[in-house]
Amino acid sequence: MAHYKGSVGDGNRASKLAREREAQKLEFNRLKKAIEDENKGGLRSMDKSFTTHSTAVEDRFKKSTVGLVSAKDFKMKRQLAAQALENEQRIRERAMKKIRKKRKKERKKALASLSFDVDEEEAEVTSKNSPTKKKSKKCPFVDTSFLPDKTREDEEQKLRDKLKQEWQSKQDQMKKEVIEVTYSYWDGTGHRRMIQVPKGLTIVKFLERCRRDLCDEFHELRGVSPENLMYIKEDVIIPHTYTFYDLIISKARGKSGPLFHFDVHDDVRLVQDSRIEKDESHAGKIITRAYYERNQHIFPVNRWEVYDPNKKYEKYTIR
């Protein structure tokens, strides 16, 4: 400590104040440590905020007592610091009381959902081993069929899936059924043939099979791809993506007869009134695309048009 130059009385008073200040500092540190030790068991986040406040109070007290101060000022500042600590402790106790009360409510709420009754535990074990039907809380006299019911909806969905699988299985079986198709390779004159194919076969694959059967007799077909062949049935051009199954299941009709019959009946144009369409079928024609482009202005090629499932041919006409 720096040497004090002054009277003996002033020196004694200064050393007495220094001792008192040191003792107060020790007491303050002791109280601070006691508060910290008390609050170590659960409120760490709160401790940080109050510790920060306590440190600020201590720093403010130290700054206010730097140098020589009178006993009256020192006591007043000491009292203010003590009041600040008391206020801090009072606020802390209130906060801890609220937290304890909240935890107590949460504990009661958690315990309310549990059962520690031995009989209830035994009953629960018995119910797990031998499941029973749940008691319905609905009034048996009120129609609730219009209300959402998860169990009923699950059952309906299972039934839908089952029926869907059965329907799909039947359709697959139908597509595998073999039919006999009468066709005629047309190069100005007809060359009738017959072939057996499954109903699910597409037109382009059907044309490829027919080309293989015909290329030994008609050498011009050897270098022709099935994409350059056309299938004309009842004066309509069937697109390559269609299958025989599509024509059968939709009961499709052309300009001069049904598209779902692939055998041959009498030509409608040879029976009485040609304007009346009857349930008769004609052999489908297979031609090359080059023949169609050369003769599309000549009858009967000029009558042919691409099949449109949305168009209905109610009457047969030759115009």
Secondary structure as a PSIPRED ss2 file (coil, helix, strand):
# PSIPRED VFORMAT (PSIPRED V4.0)

   1 M C   1.000  0.000  0.000
   2 A C   1.000  0.000  0.000
   3 H C   1.000  0.000  0.000
   4 Y C   1.000  0.000  0.000
   5 K C   1.000  0.000  0.000
   6 G C   1.000  0.000  0.000
   7 S C   1.000  0.000  0.000
   8 V H   0.000  1.000  0.000
   9 G H   0.000  1.000  0.000
  10 D H   0.000  1.000  0.000
  11 G H   0.000  1.000  0.000
  12 N H   0.000  1.000  0.000
  13 R H   0.000  1.000  0.000
  14 A H   0.000  1.000  0.000
  15 S H   0.000  1.000  0.000
  16 K H   0.000  1.000  0.000
  17 L H   0.000  1.000  0.000
  18 A H   0.000  1.000  0.000
  19 R H   0.000  1.000  0.000
  20 E H   0.000  1.000  0.000
  21 R H   0.000  1.000  0.000
  22 E H   0.000  1.000  0.000
  23 A H   0.000  1.000  0.000
  24 Q H   0.000  1.000  0.000
  25 K H   0.000  1.000  0.000
  26 L H   0.000  1.000  0.000
  27 E H   0.000  1.000  0.000
  28 F H   0.000  1.000  0.000
  29 N H   0.000  1.000  0.000
  30 R H   0.000  1.000  0.000
  31 L H   0.000  1.000  0.000
  32 K H   0.000  1.000  0.000
  33 K H   0.000  1.000  0.000
  34 A H   0.000  1.000  0.000
  35 I H   0.000  1.000  0.000
  36 E H   0.000  1.000  0.000
  37 D H   0.000  1.000  0.000
  38 E H   0.000  1.000  0.000
  39 N C   1.000  0.000  0.000
  40 K C   1.000  0.000  0.000
  41 G C   1.000  0.000  0.000
  42 G C   1.000  0.000  0.000
  43 L C   1.000  0.000  0.000
  44 R H   0.000  1.000  0.000
  45 S H   0.000  1.000  0.000
  46 M H   0.000  1.000  0.000
  47 D H   0.000  1.000  0.000
  48 K H   0.000  1.000  0.000
  49 S H   0.000  1.000  0.000
  50 F H   0.000  1.000  0.000
  51 T H   0.000  1.000  0.000
  52 T H   0.000  1.000  0.000
  53 H H   0.000  1.000  0.000
  54 S H   0.000  1.000  0.000
  55 T H   0.000  1.000  0.000
  56 A H   0.000  1.000  0.000
  57 V H   0.000  1.000  0.000
  58 E H   0.000  1.000  0.000
  59 D H   0.000  1.000  0.000
  60 R H   0.000  1.000  0.000
  61 F H   0.000  1.000  0.000
  62 K H   0.000  1.000  0.000
  63 K H   0.000  1.000  0.000
  64 S H   0.000  1.000  0.000
  65 T C   1.000  0.000  0.000
  66 V C   1.000  0.000  0.000
  67 G C   1.000  0.000  0.000
  68 L C   1.000  0.000  0.000
  69 V C   1.000  0.000  0.000
  70 S C   1.000  0.000  0.000
  71 A H   0.000  1.000  0.000
  72 K H   0.000  1.000  0.000
  73 D H   0.000  1.000  0.000
  74 F H   0.000  1.000  0.000
  75 K H   0.000  1.000  0.000
  76 M H   0.000  1.000  0.000
  77 K H   0.000  1.000  0.000
  78 R H   0.000  1.000  0.000
  79 Q H   0.000  1.000  0.000
  80 L H   0.000  1.000  0.000
  81 A H   0.000  1.000  0.000
  82 A H   0.000  1.000  0.000
  83 Q H   0.000  1.000  0.000
  84 A H   0.000  1.000  0.000
  85 L H   0.000  1.000  0.000
  86 E H   0.000  1.000  0.000
  87 N H   0.000  1.000  0.000
  88 E H   0.000  1.000  0.000
  89 Q H   0.000  1.000  0.000
  90 R H   0.000  1.000  0.000
  91 I H   0.000  1.000  0.000
  92 R H   0.000  1.000  0.000
  93 E H   0.000  1.000  0.000
  94 R H   0.000  1.000  0.000
  95 A H   0.000  1.000  0.000
  96 M H   0.000  1.000  0.000
  97 K H   0.000  1.000  0.000
  98 K H   0.000  1.000  0.000
  99 I H   0.000  1.000  0.000
 100 R H   0.000  1.000  0.000
 101 K H   0.000  1.000  0.000
 102 K H   0.000  1.000  0.000
 103 R H   0.000  1.000  0.000
 104 K H   0.000  1.000  0.000
 105 K H   0.000  1.000  0.000
 106 E H   0.000  1.000  0.000
 107 R H   0.000  1.000  0.000
 108 K H   0.000  1.000  0.000
 109 K H   0.000  1.000  0.000
 110 A H   0.000  1.000  0.000
 111 L H   0.000  1.000  0.000
 112 A H   0.000  1.000  0.000
 113 S C   1.000  0.000  0.000
 114 L C   1.000  0.000  0.000
 115 S C   1.000  0.000  0.000
 116 F C   1.000  0.000  0.000
 117 D C   1.000  0.000  0.000
 118 V H   0.000  1.000  0.000
 119 D H   0.000  1.000  0.000
 120 E H   0.000  1.000  0.000
 121 E H   0.000  1.000  0.000
 122 E H   0.000  1.000  0.000
 123 A H   0.000  1.000  0.000
 124 E H   0.000  1.000  0.000
 125 V H   0.000  1.000  0.000
 126 T H   0.000  1.000  0.000
 127 S H   0.000  1.000  0.000
 128 K H   0.000  1.000  0.000
 129 N H   0.000  1.000  0.000
 130 S C   1.000  0.000  0.000
 131 P C   1.000  0.000  0.000
 132 T C   1.000  0.000  0.000
 133 K C   1.000  0.000  0.000
 134 K C   1.000  0.000  0.000
 135 K C   1.000  0.000  0.000
 136 S C   1.000  0.000  0.000
 137 K C   1.000  0.000  0.000
 138 K C   1.000  0.000  0.000
 139 C C   1.000  0.000  0.000
 140 P C   1.000  0.000  0.000
 141 F C   1.000  0.000  0.000
 142 V C   1.000  0.000  0.000
 143 D C   1.000  0.000  0.000
 144 T C   1.000  0.000  0.000
 145 S C   1.000  0.000  0.000
 146 F C   1.000  0.000  0.000
 147 L C   1.000  0.000  0.000
 148 P C   1.000  0.000  0.000
 149 D C   1.000  0.000  0.000
 150 K H   0.000  1.000  0.000
 151 T H   0.000  1.000  0.000
 152 R H   0.000  1.000  0.000
 153 E H   0.000  1.000  0.000
 154 D H   0.000  1.000  0.000
 155 E H   0.000  1.000  0.000
 156 E H   0.000  1.000  0.000
 157 Q H   0.000  1.000  0.000
 158 K H   0.000  1.000  0.000
 159 L H   0.000  1.000  0.000
 160 R H   0.000  1.000  0.000
 161 D H   0.000  1.000  0.000
 162 K H   0.000  1.000  0.000
 163 L H   0.000  1.000  0.000
 164 K H   0.000  1.000  0.000
 165 Q H   0.000  1.000  0.000
 166 E H   0.000  1.000  0.000
 167 W H   0.000  1.000  0.000
 168 Q H   0.000  1.000  0.000
 169 S H   0.000  1.000  0.000
 170 K H   0.000  1.000  0.000
 171 Q H   0.000  1.000  0.000
 172 D H   0.000  1.000  0.000
 173 Q H   0.000  1.000  0.000
 174 M H   0.000  1.000  0.000
 175 K H   0.000  1.000  0.000
 176 K H   0.000  1.000  0.000
 177 E C   1.000  0.000  0.000
 178 V E   0.000  0.000  1.000
 179 I E   0.000  0.000  1.000
 180 E E   0.000  0.000  1.000
 181 V E   0.000  0.000  1.000
 182 T E   0.000  0.000  1.000
 183 Y E   0.000  0.000  1.000
 184 S E   0.000  0.000  1.000
 185 Y E   0.000  0.000  1.000
 186 W E   0.000  0.000  1.000
 187 D C   1.000  0.000  0.000
 188 G C   1.000  0.000  0.000
 189 T C   1.000  0.000  0.000
 190 G E   0.000  0.000  1.000
 191 H E   0.000  0.000  1.000
 192 R E   0.000  0.000  1.000
 193 R E   0.000  0.000  1.000
 194 M E   0.000  0.000  1.000
 195 I E   0.000  0.000  1.000
 196 Q E   0.000  0.000  1.000
 197 V E   0.000  0.000  1.000
 198 P E   0.000  0.000  1.000
 199 K C   1.000  0.000  0.000
 200 G C   1.000  0.000  0.000
 201 L C   1.000  0.000  0.000
 202 T E   0.000  0.000  1.000
 203 I H   0.000  1.000  0.000
 204 V H   0.000  1.000  0.000
 205 K H   0.000  1.000  0.000
 206 F H   0.000  1.000  0.000
 207 L H   0.000  1.000  0.000
 208 E H   0.000  1.000  0.000
 209 R H   0.000  1.000  0.000
 210 C H   0.000  1.000  0.000
 211 R H   0.000  1.000  0.000
 212 R H   0.000  1.000  0.000
 213 D H   0.000  1.000  0.000
 214 L H   0.000  1.000  0.000
 215 C C   1.000  0.000  0.000
 216 D C   1.000  0.000  0.000
 217 E C   1.000  0.000  0.000
 218 F C   1.000  0.000  0.000
 219 H H   0.000  1.000  0.000
 220 E H   0.000  1.000  0.000
 221 L H   0.000  1.000  0.000
 222 R C   1.000  0.000  0.000
 223 G C   1.000  0.000  0.000
 224 V C   1.000  0.000  0.000
 225 S C   1.000  0.000  0.000
 226 P H   0.000  1.000  0.000
 227 E H   0.000  1.000  0.000
 228 N H   0.000  1.000  0.000
 229 L E   0.000  0.000  1.000
 230 M E   0.000  0.000  1.000
 231 Y E   0.000  0.000  1.000
 232 I E   0.000  0.000  1.000
 233 K E   0.000  0.000  1.000
 234 E C   1.000  0.000  0.000
 235 D C   1.000  0.000  0.000
 236 V E   0.000  0.000  1.000
 237 I E   0.000  0.000  1.000
 238 I C   1.000  0.000  0.000
 239 P C   1.000  0.000  0.000
 240 H C   1.000  0.000  0.000
 241 T C   1.000  0.000  0.000
 242 Y C   1.000  0.000  0.000
 243 T E   0.000  0.000  1.000
 244 F H   0.000  1.000  0.000
 245 Y H   0.000  1.000  0.000
 246 D H   0.000  1.000  0.000
 247 L H   0.000  1.000  0.000
 248 I H   0.000  1.000  0.000
 249 I H   0.000  1.000  0.000
 250 S C   1.000  0.000  0.000
 251 K C   1.000  0.000  0.000
 252 A C   1.000  0.000  0.000
 253 R E   0.000  0.000  1.000
 254 G C   1.000  0.000  0.000
 255 K C   1.000  0.000  0.000
 256 S C   1.000  0.000  0.000
 257 G C   1.000  0.000  0.000
 258 P E   0.000  0.000  1.000
 259 L C   1.000  0.000  0.000
 260 F C   1.000  0.000  0.000
 261 H C   1.000  0.000  0.000
 262 F C   1.000  0.000  0.000
 263 D C   1.000  0.000  0.000
 264 V C   1.000  0.000  0.000
 265 H C   1.000  0.000  0.000
 266 D C   1.000  0.000  0.000
 267 D C   1.000  0.000  0.000
 268 V H   0.000  1.000  0.000
 269 R H   0.000  1.000  0.000
 270 L H   0.000  1.000  0.000
 271 V C   1.000  0.000  0.000
 272 Q C   1.000  0.000  0.000
 273 D C   1.000  0.000  0.000
 274 S C   1.000  0.000  0.000
 275 R C   1.000  0.000  0.000
 276 I C   1.000  0.000  0.000
 277 E C   1.000  0.000  0.000
 278 K C   1.000  0.000  0.000
 279 D C   1.000  0.000  0.000
 280 E C   1.000  0.000  0.000
 281 S C   1.000  0.000  0.000
 282 H C   1.000  0.000  0.000
 283 A C   1.000  0.000  0.000
 284 G E   0.000  0.000  1.000
 285 K E   0.000  0.000  1.000
 286 I E   0.000  0.000  1.000
 287 I E   0.000  0.000  1.000
 288 T E   0.000  0.000  1.000
 289 R H   0.000  1.000  0.000
 290 A H   0.000  1.000  0.000
 291 Y H   0.000  1.000  0.000
 292 Y H   0.000  1.000  0.000
 293 E H   0.000  1.000  0.000
 294 R H   0.000  1.000  0.000
 295 N H   0.000  1.000  0.000
 296 Q C   1.000  0.000  0.000
 297 H C   1.000  0.000  0.000
 298 I C   1.000  0.000  0.000
 299 F C   1.000  0.000  0.000
 300 P C   1.000  0.000  0.000
 301 V H   0.000  1.000  0.000
 302 N H   0.000  1.000  0.000
 303 R H   0.000  1.000  0.000
 304 W C   1.000  0.000  0.000
 305 E E   0.000  0.000  1.000
 306 V E   0.000  0.000  1.000
 307 Y C   1.000  0.000  0.000
 308 D C   1.000  0.000  0.000
 309 P C   1.000  0.000  0.000
 310 N C   1.000  0.000  0.000
 311 K C   1.000  0.000  0.000
 312 K C   1.000  0.000  0.000
 313 Y C   1.000  0.000  0.000
 314 E C   1.000  0.000  0.000
 315 K C   1.000  0.000  0.000
 316 Y C   1.000  0.000  0.000
 317 T C   1.000  0.000  0.000
 318 I C   1.000  0.000  0.000
 319 R C   1.000  0.000  0.000
